[in-house]
Amino acid sequence: MSFKDHFSTQSAIYRTARPRYAPELFAWLAAQCPTRTLAWDAGCGTGQASLGLAGHFERVIATDPSAAQVAQAETAANLEYRVERAEHSTLEDASADLITVAQALHWFELDAFHAEVRRVLRPGGIVAQWSYADCQVTPAVDAVKQKLYVDLLDRYWPPERRLVESGYAELAFPFARLETPAFELAAHYDLAAFLAYLRSWSATQRYIAANGSDPVDELGAQFAAAWGDASEIRLVRWDLVLRVGRYD
């Protein structure tokens, strides 16, 4: 079965425009692991999480079925990328101390992936899955963003987007849950960087493909008025939903 590829066309934008995860998240995850020999980042995209893991594990293997995404990924000496699906990886049995899925679980065949997790994790290993949906800037900017998100893009969102909006609440998690601290997901953007983030959305790219116009540009004047000085750096926050478990 072919994978649902919603990001290859905007891989370069995705790499530069998406927020970076807090270093404290990776330090905490590493601290829960019995050993730190190998971490697997499944559905790695352009490697935002993969690179964070590389500072805490001897080796990191990052996989994604999109060759275009992997071609844009950031590298490290102990970080290996493989173009392959998470449900059928080439990792060895009982080889990983940690398996992460950052903002990608909703694209997976869940039962097949969780079977792969049980095959690849060491006994006592950790699996961590997280997602983020809406962001907040200021009330004025948020109001224009909602026009984009709902009024222009609603029918262009893949159905899996609803899983992100619910924080994966409907998805099974067959592992012993660990209590997790709250981690901030935030970025400091000027207007151009914020608009680039909006263009990295899968729905934005589907709208462009269908209509031949950029919906972000259509609201450009409204975004500019709401933001004010385009060079002003504003804090953008997302709600990060994290679920972590141990495989015994």
C-alpha positions as CSV (number, residue, x, y, z in Angstrom):
1,M,0.0,0.0,0.0
2,S,1.4,3.4,-0.9
3,F,1.8,6.0,1.8
4,K,-0.2,9.3,2.0
5,D,2.4,11.9,0.9
6,H,1.3,15.4,1.9
7,F,4.6,17.0,2.4
8,S,7.1,16.2,-0.3
9,T,6.2,19.2,-2.4
10,Q,7.0,21.6,0.5
11,S,9.9,19.8,2.1
12,A,12.2,22.8,2.0
13,I,9.5,25.0,3.6
14,Y,8.8,22.3,6.2
15,R,12.4,22.1,7.3
16,T,12.8,25.9,7.9
17,A,9.3,26.9,9.0
18,R,8.2,24.2,11.5
19,P,8.8,24.9,15.2
20,R,11.7,23.2,17.1
21,Y,11.0,21.0,20.0
22,A,12.4,22.0,23.4
23,P,15.7,20.3,24.3
24,E,14.2,19.4,27.7
25,L,11.8,17.0,25.9
26,F,14.6,14.9,24.5
27,A,16.6,15.0,27.8
28,W,13.5,13.8,29.7
29,L,12.8,11.0,27.2
30,A,16.4,9.8,27.3
31,A,16.3,9.8,31.1
32,Q,13.4,7.3,31.0
33,C,15.3,4.8,28.9
34,P,17.2,1.8,30.5
35,T,20.1,2.4,28.1
36,R,20.8,5.0,25.4
37,T,22.3,2.9,22.6
38,L,19.8,3.5,19.9
39,A,16.7,5.7,19.3
40,W,14.4,5.3,16.3
41,D,12.5,8.3,15.0
42,A,9.7,7.0,12.9
43,G,8.1,9.3,10.4
44,C,10.9,11.7,10.8
45,G,10.1,14.2,8.0
46,T,13.0,16.6,7.8
47,G,14.5,15.5,11.1
48,Q,13.3,18.1,13.7
49,A,13.1,15.4,16.4
50,S,15.8,13.2,15.0
51,L,18.4,15.9,15.6
52,G,17.2,16.5,19.1
53,L,17.6,12.8,19.9
54,A,21.1,12.6,18.5
55,G,22.4,14.6,21.5
56,H,21.4,11.9,23.9
57,F,21.9,8.5,22.2
58,E,24.9,6.7,20.7
59,R,23.0,6.2,17.5
60,V,19.7,7.5,16.0
61,I,18.0,5.9,13.0
62,A,15.4,8.1,11.4
63,T,12.9,6.8,8.9
64,D,10.4,8.3,6.5
65,P,8.8,7.1,3.3
66,S,9.3,10.4,1.6
67,A,12.7,10.6,-0.1
68,A,12.1,14.4,-0.7
69,Q,11.6,15.0,3.1
70,V,14.7,12.9,4.0
71,A,16.8,14.8,1.4
72,Q,16.0,18.0,3.3
73,A,16.8,16.6,6.7
74,E,19.5,17.9,9.0
75,T,22.4,15.6,9.8
76,A,24.7,14.6,12.6
77,A,27.5,12.1,12.8
78,N,25.5,9.6,14.8
79,L,22.2,10.1,12.8
80,E,21.3,7.7,10.0
81,Y,18.3,8.3,7.7
82,R,16.5,5.6,5.9
83,V,13.7,6.0,3.3
84,E,11.1,3.4,4.5
85,R,7.7,3.1,6.1
86,A,7.4,2.9,9.8
87,E,5.2,-0.2,9.6
88,H,7.9,-2.2,7.9
89,S,11.3,-0.9,9.1
90,T,14.7,-2.5,8.6
91,L,15.7,-2.1,12.3
92,E,16.7,-5.3,14.1
93,D,14.6,-7.1,16.7
94,A,14.9,-5.7,20.2
95,S,17.4,-3.1,19.1
96,A,15.9,0.3,20.2
97,D,15.8,1.9,23.6
98,L,13.4,4.6,22.5
99,I,11.0,5.0,19.6
100,T,9.5,8.4,18.8
101,V,6.8,9.6,16.5
102,A,6.7,13.4,16.2
103,Q,3.6,14.8,14.5
104,A,3.3,11.8,12.2
105,L,1.3,9.0,13.9
106,H,-1.9,10.0,12.2
107,W,-0.4,8.9,8.8
108,F,0.5,5.4,10.1
109,E,-1.4,2.1,9.9
110,L,-1.6,2.0,13.6
111,D,-1.9,-1.7,14.4
112,A,0.9,-2.6,12.0
113,F,3.1,0.2,13.5
114,H,2.5,-0.9,17.1
115,A,3.4,-4.4,16.1
116,E,6.6,-3.1,14.7
117,V,7.2,-1.1,17.9
118,R,6.9,-4.3,19.9
119,R,9.4,-6.1,17.6
120,V,12.0,-3.3,17.6
121,L,11.9,-2.1,21.2
122,R,14.1,-3.6,23.8
123,P,12.3,-5.0,26.9
124,G,11.7,-2.0,29.1
125,G,12.1,0.4,26.2
126,I,10.1,3.6,25.7
127,V,7.7,4.7,23.0
128,A,6.8,8.4,22.8
129,Q,4.2,9.9,20.4
130,W,3.3,13.6,20.2
131,S,1.3,16.0,18.2
132,Y,0.5,19.7,18.0
133,A,-2.4,21.4,16.3
134,D,-3.4,25.0,16.6
135,C,-1.1,27.8,17.5
136,Q,-1.6,31.2,19.3
137,V,0.0,34.5,18.5
138,T,-2.2,37.5,19.4
139,P,-6.0,37.7,19.2
140,A,-5.8,39.8,16.0
141,V,-3.4,37.4,14.2
142,D,-5.3,34.4,15.5
143,A,-8.6,35.7,14.1
144,V,-7.0,35.9,10.6
145,K,-5.4,32.5,11.0
146,Q,-8.8,31.0,11.7
147,K,-10.2,32.5,8.5
148,L,-7.4,30.6,6.7
149,Y,-7.8,27.4,8.7
150,V,-11.5,27.1,8.5
151,D,-13.0,29.4,5.8
152,L,-10.5,28.8,3.1
153,L,-8.9,25.4,4.0
154,D,-11.5,23.4,5.8
155,R,-12.3,21.1,2.8
156,Y,-8.6,20.7,1.9
157,W,-7.5,19.2,5.2
158,P,-7.0,15.4,5.0
159,P,-9.4,13.5,7.3
160,E,-6.4,12.5,9.5
161,R,-6.1,16.2,10.6
162,R,-9.0,15.6,13.0
163,L,-6.8,13.1,14.9
164,V,-4.2,15.8,15.5
165,E,-6.8,18.2,16.7
166,S,-8.0,15.7,19.3
167,G,-4.4,15.0,20.4
168,Y,-4.7,11.4,19.2
169,A,-7.4,10.8,21.9
170,E,-9.2,8.2,19.7
171,L,-6.0,6.2,18.9
172,A,-5.0,3.1,20.8
173,F,-1.9,3.2,22.9
174,P,-1.1,-0.4,24.0
175,F,1.8,0.4,26.3
176,A,2.1,1.1,30.1
177,R,1.6,4.9,30.3
178,L,4.1,7.1,32.0
179,E,3.1,10.4,33.6
180,T,4.7,13.1,31.6
181,P,5.6,16.7,32.4
182,A,4.4,19.6,30.3
183,F,6.8,20.8,27.6
184,E,6.6,24.1,25.8
185,L,6.5,24.2,22.0
186,A,7.1,27.8,20.9
187,A,9.0,29.8,18.3
188,H,9.9,33.4,17.7
189,Y,8.8,34.5,14.2
190,D,8.6,37.6,12.2
191,L,5.6,37.9,9.8
192,A,7.4,36.3,6.9
193,A,8.4,33.3,9.0
194,F,4.9,32.9,10.4
195,L,3.4,32.9,6.9
196,A,6.0,30.4,5.8
197,Y,4.7,28.1,8.6
198,L,1.2,28.5,7.3
199,R,2.4,27.5,3.9
200,S,3.9,24.3,5.3
201,W,0.4,23.1,6.1
202,S,-0.7,20.2,3.9
203,A,-4.1,21.9,3.4
204,T,-2.4,25.0,2.1
205,Q,-0.5,23.0,-0.5
206,R,-3.6,21.1,-1.6
207,Y,-5.4,24.4,-2.0
208,I,-2.6,25.8,-4.2
209,A,-2.6,22.6,-6.3
210,A,-6.4,22.8,-6.8
211,N,-6.8,26.5,-7.3
212,G,-3.5,27.8,-8.7
213,S,-3.4,30.5,-6.0
214,D,-1.9,30.8,-2.5
215,P,-4.5,31.2,0.2
216,V,-2.0,32.8,2.5
217,D,-1.5,35.5,-0.1
218,E,-5.2,36.0,-0.3
219,L,-5.2,37.0,3.3
220,G,-1.9,38.7,3.2
221,A,-3.2,42.3,3.8
222,Q,-5.2,41.1,6.8
223,F,-2.2,39.3,8.2
224,A,-0.1,42.4,7.7
225,A,-2.6,44.6,9.5
226,A,-3.0,42.2,12.4
227,W,0.8,41.7,12.8
228,G,1.9,45.3,12.6
229,D,5.5,45.9,11.8
230,A,6.4,42.9,9.7
231,S,9.9,42.7,11.2
232,E,8.6,42.5,14.7
233,I,9.4,39.2,16.4
234,R,6.4,37.6,18.0
235,L,6.1,34.6,20.2
236,V,4.1,31.7,18.7
237,R,2.9,28.9,20.9
238,W,1.4,25.5,20.1
239,D,-0.2,23.0,22.5
240,L,2.0,19.9,22.5
241,V,0.2,16.7,23.4
242,L,2.5,13.9,24.5
243,R,1.9,10.3,25.3
244,V,4.7,8.0,26.5
245,G,4.7,4.4,27.5
246,R,7.0,1.5,28.5
247,Y,7.1,-1.8,26.7
248,D,7.6,-4.6,29.2
